[in-house]
Amino acid sequence: MFIKSLLPIALCLSLVLAGPTDVVMKYFETKTSHFGLAPGETFQMRYLVDDSYFRKAVPTNSTALPRPILFYCGNEGDIYQFYQNSGFMTQTLAEEWGGLVVFGEHRYFGGSWPFDNKTKAMEGSNKQFLTVDNVLMDYNELIKAIKIEYGAQDKAVIAFGGSYGGMLAAWMRMKYPQTIQGALAASAPILYFHGAENMGNDGASFFDVITDDFATVSKPADGLCAEGIK
């Protein structure tokens, strides 16, 4: 199954820069609050889409690519900066699978501001709409619209992301399994929160893992790399 082939090459996600593609910036109208706190209020959320490989991979007698939707869960920044550092997704996987590449921009970042105004969005209680639940629903609704636009209702959707974006990708798979069929969550400490069991008594468990990674880099594994970083 093509989803399983992600695992051996997962670490490449953040290492390959995106080259020239046919990416286009678009806007999607989404609710300011998906949970009734701002009835009738909407704003324009930016997203990037590249359908070049998806269009080229239309089934013929000689090809039968899966043509999934490859969806990047934008995190804390302008969506272009994530696109420009995700060539493994936007080119390698997109070409191999005939994928439809979509990058959703996180609300309150880049050009995606509730009230369509950055200054107003950051005033007082207007920041209350900056929640993970709202972000996940933004992405869920965007994906549904994309499927309709491209006639891709029967295509698998694989979520991607790194760090906080990886957490969003994992949470999308957990919360909306009917929408997301797989997720590649790179460097995503999805359970690393205050009071979580995996934090340990001193809250240092996550950092112990990081230290161990660097400690085994040098040859021989003498720990000099980890000590130097400390």
C-alpha positions as CSV (number, residue, x, y, z in Angstrom):
1,M,0.0,0.0,0.0
2,F,1.4,3.4,-1.0
3,I,0.9,5.0,2.4
4,K,3.3,2.5,4.0
5,S,6.1,3.5,1.7
6,L,6.2,6.8,3.6
7,L,7.9,5.3,6.6
8,P,11.4,4.6,5.4
9,I,11.8,8.1,3.9
10,A,10.0,10.2,6.5
11,L,13.1,12.0,7.7
12,C,13.5,13.5,4.2
13,L,10.5,15.7,4.6
14,S,12.3,18.8,5.9
15,L,15.5,18.2,4.1
16,V,14.5,18.7,0.4
17,L,13.9,22.1,-0.9
18,A,11.0,22.8,-3.2
19,G,12.0,23.7,-6.8
20,P,10.0,25.4,-9.5
21,T,6.4,24.1,-9.7
22,D,3.0,25.3,-10.9
23,V,1.8,26.3,-7.4
24,V,-1.0,28.8,-7.3
25,M,-2.3,30.9,-4.3
26,K,-6.0,30.8,-3.7
27,Y,-8.5,31.8,-1.0
28,F,-11.1,29.8,0.9
29,E,-13.9,31.3,2.9
30,T,-13.9,29.8,6.4
31,K,-15.9,30.5,9.5
32,T,-14.3,32.8,12.2
33,S,-15.6,30.3,14.7
34,H,-16.7,26.8,13.8
35,F,-18.4,26.5,17.2
36,G,-21.0,29.2,17.2
37,L,-19.0,32.0,19.0
38,A,-19.2,34.4,16.0
39,P,-22.4,33.6,14.1
40,G,-22.2,34.6,10.4
41,E,-18.6,35.8,10.6
42,T,-16.2,34.5,8.0
43,F,-12.8,35.4,6.6
44,Q,-10.5,34.5,3.7
45,M,-8.0,31.8,4.4
46,R,-5.0,31.4,2.0
47,Y,-3.9,28.1,0.6
48,L,-1.5,26.9,-2.1
49,V,-2.3,24.3,-4.7
50,D,-0.3,22.5,-7.3
51,D,-2.3,20.2,-9.5
52,S,0.3,19.6,-12.2
53,Y,1.2,16.1,-11.2
54,F,-2.4,15.3,-10.4
55,R,-3.5,16.3,-13.9
56,K,-0.6,14.5,-15.6
57,A,-1.4,11.2,-13.8
58,V,-5.0,10.8,-15.2
59,P,-5.3,7.0,-15.7
60,T,-4.4,5.6,-19.1
61,N,-3.7,2.1,-20.4
62,S,-0.1,2.4,-19.1
63,T,-0.4,4.1,-15.7
64,A,-2.5,3.6,-12.6
65,L,-1.1,6.0,-10.0
66,P,-3.1,6.4,-6.7
67,R,-3.3,10.3,-7.2
68,P,-3.8,11.1,-3.5
69,I,-4.3,14.6,-2.0
70,L,-1.0,15.6,-0.2
71,F,-2.1,18.2,2.4
72,Y,0.4,20.2,4.4
73,C,-1.0,21.5,7.7
74,G,0.4,25.0,7.9
75,N,1.7,26.1,11.3
76,E,3.0,29.3,12.8
77,G,4.1,31.3,9.8
78,D,3.5,32.4,6.2
79,I,2.5,29.3,4.2
80,Y,5.1,30.0,1.5
81,Q,8.0,29.4,3.9
82,F,6.8,25.9,4.5
83,Y,6.1,25.2,0.9
84,Q,9.6,26.3,-0.1
85,N,11.2,23.7,2.3
86,S,9.0,20.7,1.5
87,G,10.3,19.4,-1.9
88,F,10.0,15.8,-0.7
89,M,6.3,16.3,-0.6
90,T,5.7,18.8,-3.4
91,Q,7.9,17.1,-5.9
92,T,9.2,13.6,-5.0
93,L,6.0,12.2,-3.7
94,A,3.7,14.3,-5.8
95,E,5.5,13.1,-9.0
96,E,5.7,9.4,-7.9
97,W,2.1,9.2,-6.9
98,G,0.4,11.8,-9.2
99,G,-0.5,13.7,-6.1
100,L,-2.6,16.9,-5.7
101,V,-0.5,19.2,-3.5
102,V,-2.3,21.5,-1.1
103,F,-0.9,23.8,1.6
104,G,-3.4,25.2,4.1
105,E,-2.3,28.4,5.9
106,H,-2.8,28.6,9.6
107,R,-5.3,31.3,10.7
108,Y,-3.7,34.4,12.3
109,F,-0.6,34.0,10.2
110,G,0.6,35.0,6.8
111,G,-2.3,36.4,4.9
112,S,-5.1,34.5,6.8
113,W,-6.6,36.9,9.3
114,P,-10.1,36.7,10.9
115,F,-12.0,39.9,10.1
116,D,-9.7,40.1,7.1
117,N,-7.6,42.6,9.1
118,K,-4.5,41.7,11.1
119,T,-4.7,44.6,13.5
120,K,-8.4,43.9,14.3
121,A,-7.8,40.2,14.6
122,M,-5.2,40.8,17.3
123,E,-7.4,43.1,19.4
124,G,-8.7,42.0,22.8
125,S,-11.2,39.2,22.7
126,N,-10.8,38.7,18.9
127,K,-7.8,36.4,19.7
128,Q,-10.2,33.9,21.2
129,F,-10.7,32.4,17.7
130,L,-7.0,31.3,17.6
131,T,-7.6,27.7,18.7
132,V,-6.4,24.3,17.5
133,D,-10.0,23.1,17.1
134,N,-10.8,26.0,14.8
135,V,-7.6,25.4,12.8
136,L,-8.3,21.7,12.4
137,M,-11.8,22.5,11.2
138,D,-10.5,25.0,8.7
139,Y,-8.4,22.3,7.2
140,N,-11.1,19.7,7.3
141,E,-13.5,22.1,5.5
142,L,-10.9,23.1,2.9
143,I,-10.1,19.5,2.1
144,K,-13.8,18.7,1.5
145,A,-14.0,21.7,-0.9
146,I,-10.9,20.7,-2.7
147,K,-12.2,17.2,-3.2
148,I,-15.4,18.6,-4.8
149,E,-13.5,21.0,-7.0
150,Y,-11.1,18.4,-8.4
151,G,-13.5,15.5,-8.5
152,A,-11.3,13.7,-6.0
153,Q,-13.9,12.4,-3.5
154,D,-12.5,8.8,-3.9
155,K,-8.9,9.9,-3.3
156,A,-6.9,9.3,-0.1
157,V,-5.7,12.4,1.8
158,I,-2.3,12.3,3.5
159,A,-1.6,15.0,6.0
160,F,2.0,16.4,6.4
161,G,3.6,18.7,8.9
162,G,6.7,19.3,11.0
163,S,7.0,20.4,14.6
164,Y,3.7,22.1,15.5
165,G,2.5,21.4,12.0
166,G,3.3,17.8,12.5
167,M,1.2,17.9,15.6
168,L,-1.7,19.3,13.6
169,A,-1.2,16.5,11.0
170,A,-1.4,13.8,13.6
171,W,-4.4,15.4,15.3
172,M,-6.1,15.7,11.9
173,R,-5.7,12.0,11.4
174,M,-7.0,11.3,15.0
175,K,-9.9,13.8,14.9
176,Y,-11.1,13.4,11.3
177,P,-10.2,9.9,10.2
178,Q,-13.1,10.1,7.7
179,T,-11.1,12.9,5.9
180,I,-7.5,12.0,6.6
181,Q,-6.3,8.5,5.6
182,G,-2.7,8.9,6.7
183,A,-0.4,11.4,8.3
184,L,3.4,12.0,8.3
185,A,4.1,14.0,11.5
186,A,7.8,14.9,11.6
187,S,9.4,16.0,14.9
188,A,5.9,16.3,16.4
189,P,5.7,15.9,20.2
190,I,1.9,15.4,20.2
191,L,1.7,14.3,23.8
192,Y,4.3,16.7,25.3
193,F,2.2,18.8,27.5
194,H,2.3,19.8,31.2
195,G,1.1,16.9,33.3
196,A,1.3,14.4,30.5
197,E,2.5,10.9,31.6
198,N,5.4,10.8,29.0
199,M,7.0,14.0,30.4
200,G,8.4,12.2,33.4
201,N,8.8,13.6,36.8
202,D,11.1,16.4,35.8
203,G,9.6,17.2,32.4
204,A,12.8,16.4,30.6
205,S,12.0,13.2,28.8
206,F,11.5,14.8,25.4
207,F,14.9,16.6,25.7
208,D,16.5,13.3,26.8
209,V,15.5,11.8,23.5
210,I,16.9,14.8,21.6
211,T,20.2,14.6,23.5
212,D,20.5,10.9,22.8
213,D,20.0,11.5,19.1
214,F,22.9,13.9,18.9
215,A,25.0,11.8,21.2
216,T,25.0,8.9,18.7
217,V,25.8,11.1,15.7
218,S,29.6,11.3,16.0
219,K,31.7,8.3,15.1
220,P,32.6,6.8,17.4
221,A,29.5,7.6,19.5
222,D,31.5,9.5,22.2
223,G,28.9,12.1,23.0
224,L,31.0,15.1,21.8
225,C,28.2,16.4,19.5
226,A,25.6,16.4,22.3
227,E,28.0,18.1,24.7
228,G,29.0,20.7,22.2
229,I,25.3,21.6,21.6
230,K,24.7,21.9,25.3
